[in-house]
Amino acid sequence: MRGIIEILVSFLYSDGSQEVWQMKQKDYHIYLDEQERWQIIQSLIDLKNALIAQGRYTDAVDDVLCKFFKAKQKKIKVQYL
């Protein structure tokens, strides 16, 4: 789970402006259950704490956390085949 979060943060805040522009133009939807949502939140908080311990900036992680908390939760029905 932590690897996914680091990839998201690196894509959103990479040095190449072309990559950042391309990522902001696409919409991605992730469907998570409550356990997966909690794991992502915990991973982001752990990543933020690690960055604080290293003395690095946490702006990118803060932005991802804010976006994650502001995202609407939609209940969907899952049909198994």
Sequence and secondary structure as in RCSB ss.txt:
>XXXX:A:sequence
MRGIIEILVSFLYSDGSQEVWQMKQKDYHIYLDEQERWQIIQSLIDLKNALIAQGRYTDAVDDVLCKFFKAKQKK
IKVQYL
>XXXX:A:secstr
 HHHHHHHHHHHT S HHHHHHHHHS       HHHHHHHHHHHHHHHHHHHHHT   HHHHHHHHHHHHS    
      
